[in-house]
């Protein structure tokens, strides 16, 4: 029972829940980026390069005769270096990395802005009496310690 209690405390902590949400959203974001690259970015690039589908770009590791023999048996056993798929994955990575960079940049700007607001000095609530050097409320017209007129001292 103690283990269940410890697990419950661990699982309900904010960091674990935030991490879980981040992983789920990250997975969904990865699918969006993969679709963006495969369905929107690569087709026009392939068209510009002469109708190439990057998924089909690969280098066979066997000779043409060996490939013909393997195709008859089981085409899925033919090994290739699929550099076109690698290009797609690299573009996925670059887009995700750029999006994360921009997100971190925005967060840092907001943090700097928040920090500047915190660092602003508070408006003074007291002032010093020029006669007795005691602290009195900022709106006071007479010093509560020496009873001097403060407005005349400030204006004159």
Steps between C-alpha positions, in 0.01 A plus 500: 500500500791735570625456144157593361494813717848600382406433139185712536703789644750468216240474224289792616788744536477788255829421328394149400166619366669787311749255353221266390312785334822614332571153363146461365499844339853439369387178333206674338724789392744250349220353288402848383860580402539164323184569300621854426829368363363196314176651367571871453874569476650198322252469207576849361874444551470165323306666218768767461766228488323317217217307662711323761330345803756515778363184661607311187859627504716205602816318410475120465767297677484217245563480127211507252521123449486431874207740539311318224546171685399649836191672352370162386534356850405790731537864391501622860836329561691723257727727706533865398660814635190721510658843487176662382323394819801633693454840330133500611597416859767772502245756382262382773775553755596844370140621506442367853831646620414839346154500660648413840763772454231757425292384797798528737581842354146626569507355853834672568362835378197462727724407795722805440194721481361351822837538671522869399155562643605337827820707515322835465544693822184551698364852524621665822245522780713717729721804470762654723431814699769754404502642855519197731586233238217272620292289262146629444221389262548632146174701506567661840512880512639512855765285662356284775828522694597868489170648367679694227305599187622267228339655193692822546823304534433305179400802289745749630 
